[in-house]
Amino acid sequence: MSSVPFYLVLALAGLVSLALSRRKRSSRLPLPPSPRWYPFLGNVLSMPKSFEHEGFVEIGKELKSDIISLSFFGNTIVVLNSAQATTDLLDKRSNMYSDRKLFAAFTDSRLLNWSTFIPASRYDNLHKKHRRMMHMC
């Protein structure tokens, strides 16, 4: 009977160490500043409950940054709070940030190999060439 609390504490310690190791691993990404992070929850407690646009501006003011990041349940979002940050990232560096997430089935030659399928292609020079040709028609 006394071994049950021992195993419970051992399992809890393992979960906490797993959460902390995942946090260290994910913190290696070059992300903008974010509010306080909690194990298993991430920044979900910092998310605005209503009027999200005002809540994100407040978080940006607290962190003294026009660009903030929030992570929760394995997803990370980046919020741009100023027109200047938006212009710098989305207009001036659009080649870096205009790509979309592709599934492995589209690009893996062993599966579907739809790498030349225009809606499922990467945003690169080939994609731009195909788009130009489509607009000529």
C-alpha positions as a printed Julia matrix, in Angstrom:
137×3 Matrix{Float64}:
   0.0    0.0     0.0
   2.86   2.41    0.73
   4.36   1.85   -2.73
   1.4    3.55   -4.49
   2.33   7.12   -3.36
   5.95   6.4    -4.29
   4.98   5.45   -7.85
   2.63   8.42   -8.04
   5.43  10.81   -7.03
   7.8    9.1    -9.44
   5.32   9.44  -12.32
   4.67  13.09  -11.46
   8.41  13.82  -11.36
   8.81  12.15  -14.75
   6.03  14.26  -16.27
   7.49  17.48  -14.87
  10.96  16.64  -16.17
   9.49  15.8   -19.58
   7.67  19.15  -19.68
  10.81  21.04  -18.68
  12.95  19.24  -21.26
  10.39  20.02  -23.99
  10.4   23.66  -22.87
  14.19  23.82  -23.14
  14.12  22.16  -26.55
  11.43  24.49  -27.89
  13.1   27.57  -26.43
  15.98  27.08  -28.87
  13.77  28.44  -31.63
  14.39  32.09  -32.41
  10.96  33.28  -31.29
   9.94  36.76  -30.17
   9.33  37.4   -26.46
   6.33  35.77  -24.85
   4.48  36.01  -21.52
   5.03  33.57  -18.68
   5.02  29.94  -19.82
   3.48  27.13  -17.74
   4.22  23.4   -18.14
   1.54  21.53  -20.15
  -0.45  24.75  -20.67
   2.09  27.01  -22.33
   0.8   30.58  -22.61
  -2.89  29.66  -22.63
  -3.5   31.58  -19.38
  -2.15  34.74  -21.03
  -4.52  34.54  -24.0
  -7.07  37.37  -24.08
 -10.59  36.11  -23.44
 -12.34  38.82  -25.46
 -11.26  41.75  -27.64
  -8.18  39.8   -28.67
  -6.68  42.69  -30.6
  -6.61  44.87  -27.47
  -5.31  42.01  -25.33
  -2.41  41.33  -27.69
  -1.51  45.04  -27.7
  -1.45  45.0   -23.88
   0.81  41.93  -23.84
   3.09  43.67  -26.34
   3.28  46.76  -24.12
   4.1   44.61  -21.07
   6.89  42.85  -23.0
   7.98  46.11  -24.7
   7.85  44.5   -28.13
   5.84  44.95  -31.33
   6.2   41.23  -32.06
   5.15  38.61  -29.51
   4.79  34.83  -29.57
   2.38  32.6   -27.72
   2.61  28.81  -27.42
  -0.16  26.54  -26.26
  -1.02  22.88  -26.77
   1.87  22.36  -29.19
   1.05  25.33  -31.43
   2.93  28.61  -31.63
   1.48  31.85  -32.93
   3.33  35.07  -33.63
   1.42  38.33  -33.26
   2.51  41.52  -35.06
   1.28  44.57  -33.12
   2.44  47.41  -35.36
   2.25  48.42  -38.99
   6.03  48.81  -39.07
   6.63  45.22  -37.9
   4.04  43.96  -40.37
   5.66  45.83  -43.26
   9.15  44.7   -42.3
   8.27  41.02  -42.03
   5.48  40.46  -44.54
   6.4   42.92  -47.29
  10.16  43.24  -47.21
  10.88  39.6   -46.32
   7.91  37.92  -47.96
  10.04  35.18  -49.55
  10.91  33.91  -46.09
   7.42  33.93  -44.6
   5.07  33.32  -47.53
   5.43  29.56  -47.66
   2.77  27.22  -46.37
   2.89  24.04  -44.36
   2.89  21.02  -46.66
   2.03  17.47  -45.8
   4.65  14.81  -46.45
   2.26  13.0   -48.77
   2.44  15.89  -51.24
   6.21  16.09  -51.45
   7.44  12.56  -50.76
   8.16  10.7   -54.0
   7.3    7.36  -52.36
   3.77   8.51  -51.57
   1.91  10.85  -53.92
   4.78  13.0   -55.23
   2.63  16.02  -55.99
   5.64  18.32  -55.76
   4.75  19.87  -59.15
   1.04  20.27  -58.29
   0.77  24.06  -58.11
  -1.62  24.39  -55.12
   0.6   22.03  -53.13
   3.97  23.45  -54.2
   6.45  25.4   -52.15
   6.7   29.16  -52.57
   9.85  29.3   -54.68
  10.94  30.35  -58.18
   9.18  27.38  -59.83
   5.94  28.3   -58.08
   6.27  31.93  -59.22
   6.94  30.78  -62.8
   3.84  28.56  -62.79
   1.71  31.37  -61.38
   2.94  33.79  -64.07
   2.08  31.26  -66.77
  -1.39  30.75  -65.31
  -2.07  34.49  -65.25
  -1.1   34.82  -68.91
  -3.9   32.48  -69.97
